[in-house]
Amino acid sequence: MKKRQSAEPSPHRSQRTRVLFVCVGNACRSPMAEAIARYDAADVIEPFSAGLYPLGYIAELTKQTLMKNGYSANGLTSDVLKKEAVEAADLIINMTGRASEEVFRGRENVEDWLVQDPFGADPETYQRVFEGIQRRVNQLAFSLRDRRPGQKAPG
């Protein structure tokens, strides 16, 4: 019953960084980032996603792109950005295309990622956006692993 176990809170929860990925519709970019982080960075990132104006569903090409690249879209939802989620996040990744000062007034734990919105575009655009997000999520995970207390560089 692996699925049941993975649904339980991780005993290492306090060691993981709660990262909130935010885009406009929460149908393409931020769900992609959430899915990638779930699998590539589960040891250091506890991912969530939300949208300024969520569409209420994950775009079909988002699901297809994730599956084509070996990631599951299961459990992804398109949700509105809530104050509680912002306050619970250790780090907010802003992919809205809007200035973080405008969207997250007074927050210092925001990192802006300039990522094209692929909504309504062709599969190639989704793939290109996916690859860019994957690269950035993996860079973020590497940096978080590097900052872990007690971790020593190899060699």
Sequence and secondary structure as in RCSB ss.txt:
>XXXX:A:sequence
MKKRQSAEPSPHRSQRTRVLFVCVGNACRSPMAEAIARYDAADVIEPFSAGLYPLGYIAELTKQTLMKNGYSANG
LTSDVLKKEAVEAADLIINMTGRASEEVFRGRENVEDWLVQDPFGADPETYQRVFEGIQRRVNQLAFSLRDRRPG
QKAPG
>XXXX:A:secstr
 HHHHHHS  TTGGGSEEEEEEESSSSSHHHHHHHHHHHHSTTTEEEEEEESS  SS  HHHHHHHHHTT   TT
    B  HHHHHH SEEEE SSS HHHHSTT SSEEE      TTS HHHHHHHHHHHHHHHHHHHHHHHHHSTT
     
